[in-house]
């Protein structure tokens, strides 16, 4: 049967033609845990470098998005204030609307539009 899936366990072969057997290391357990749980938790810390503006919806700060190679991209992060909402539920509903709109905008690729890198919502609670 023809298939594109490799059936052999050892994909790496030495110069002598023998398969390389790697001993498990401490990362293997973490790798297996990610696969077993079926999810990957990712935490991103953004430094709030400078206040760019504030208004009725909240505040906007300059931040940096750090890449895996150590490079940074300047970005603006908007933090919505819960002060004008009656309760947590109405704030949550409004933030879900913002997230849906941000997700749609993120799909647009045009030189004259800003990029939406991440539309994470943090809900303030008492």
Residue pairs with C-beta under 8 A, 6 or more apart in sequence:
9 19
10 19
10 20
10 21
12 19
12 20
13 19
13 20
14 20
34 40
44 118
44 120
46 63
46 64
46 65
46 75
46 77
47 63
47 64
48 61
48 62
48 63
48 77
49 61
49 62
49 63
49 64
50 61
50 62
51 59
51 60
51 61
51 62
52 60
52 61
52 62
52 76
53 59
53 60
54 60
56 84
57 78
57 80
57 81
58 78
58 79
58 80
58 81
59 78
59 79
59 81
60 76
60 77
60 78
60 79
61 76
61 77
61 79
62 74
62 75
62 76
63 74
63 75
63 76
63 77
64 72
64 73
64 74
64 75
65 72
65 73
65 75
65 117
66 72
67 73
75 117
79 122
80 91
80 94
80 95
80 98
82 88
82 91
82 123
82 124
85 91
85 94
88 123
88 124
88 125
88 126
91 123
91 124
92 123
95 121
95 123
96 121
98 119
98 121
99 119
99 121
102 116
102 119
103 116
103 119
105 113
105 116
106 115
106 116
106 117
106 119
